[in-house]
Amino acid sequence: MALEGMQEQGADSCKSEAVAWIWHTFFVFRKYSNPERSRTLDMLGFLFNERECRELDYVLRKELDEMLFDLNDKRIDSDIKTAIESRYRTIFRMYARLASPKEISRYARNRMYH
């Protein structure tokens, strides 16, 4: 019963700020290098308060901005750009769990091959 009240209160206050209070859980997946466990994924869940959500949102945006800058730099080798692009996709998926569609569209990339 108490959870329902928190859900209603939290969902309304967080939608305007595009961060979640108790709704969004931050998941980190790890694949094991062991072939026997290659299909096994570990999932870590974190509950963040509003301030922590804003901080995570900020950190992810800055990381995405930095990687976009590097991807547009002509001096960087294509192999390095491929690695950056892979990391960008991971960070972008994390950011997409916190951000509004308008904010997500700012960081969406076309599939480009270097």
SVG drawing of the C-alpha trace seen along z (x, -y; Angstrom):
<svg xmlns="http://www.w3.org/2000/svg" viewBox="-2 -19 47 44">
<polyline fill="none" stroke="black" stroke-width="0.4" points="0.0,0.0 2.7,-2.5 4.6,-1.6 1.6,-2.6 1.7,-6.1 5.4,-6.4 5.0,-5.3 2.4,-7.9 4.3,-10.7 7.7,-9.7 6.5,-9.2 4.8,-12.6 7.7,-14.5 10.4,-12.8 8.7,-12.9 9.3,-16.7 13.0,-16.3 13.5,-13.3 15.1,-11.4 13.6,-8.7 13.3,-8.5 12.3,-5.0 11.1,-3.8 14.3,-3.6 16.7,-1.0 20.2,-1.1 21.3,2.2 24.8,3.3 25.2,6.5 28.4,8.4 29.2,11.3 31.6,13.9 34.5,14.9 34.2,18.5 32.6,20.4 30.5,22.5 28.9,19.4 28.9,17.3 25.1,17.2 24.9,16.1 24.4,12.5 24.7,10.9 22.4,8.0 23.1,5.4 20.2,3.1 20.6,-0.2 18.0,-2.5 18.9,-6.2 17.3,-9.1 16.5,-12.2 19.9,-13.9 21.8,-10.8 19.7,-10.4 20.6,-14.0 24.3,-13.3 24.2,-10.1 22.4,-11.9 25.1,-14.6 28.0,-12.1 26.5,-10.1 25.8,-13.2 29.3,-14.5 30.7,-11.1 28.5,-11.0 29.6,-14.5 33.2,-13.6 32.9,-10.5 30.9,-12.4 33.8,-14.9 36.3,-12.1 34.2,-10.4 34.1,-13.6 37.9,-14.1 39.5,-13.3 42.9,-12.6 41.7,-9.6 42.4,-6.2 39.4,-4.2 40.2,-1.2 40.0,-3.5 36.8,-5.1 35.3,-1.6 36.1,-1.0 34.7,-4.4 31.5,-3.7 31.0,-0.4 31.4,-2.1 29.1,-4.9 26.3,-2.5 26.6,-1.0 26.7,-4.4 23.8,-5.6 21.6,-2.7 22.3,-3.5 21.5,-7.2 18.3,-6.2 16.9,-4.7 17.1,-8.1 16.4,-10.7 13.4,-12.0 12.9,-11.2 13.8,-14.8 17.1,-14.5 17.8,-11.0 17.3,-12.4 20.2,-14.8 22.6,-11.8 21.1,-9.4 23.6,-8.6 23.1,-7.3 24.8,-4.0 28.0,-5.2 30.9,-3.0 34.4,-4.5"/>
</svg>
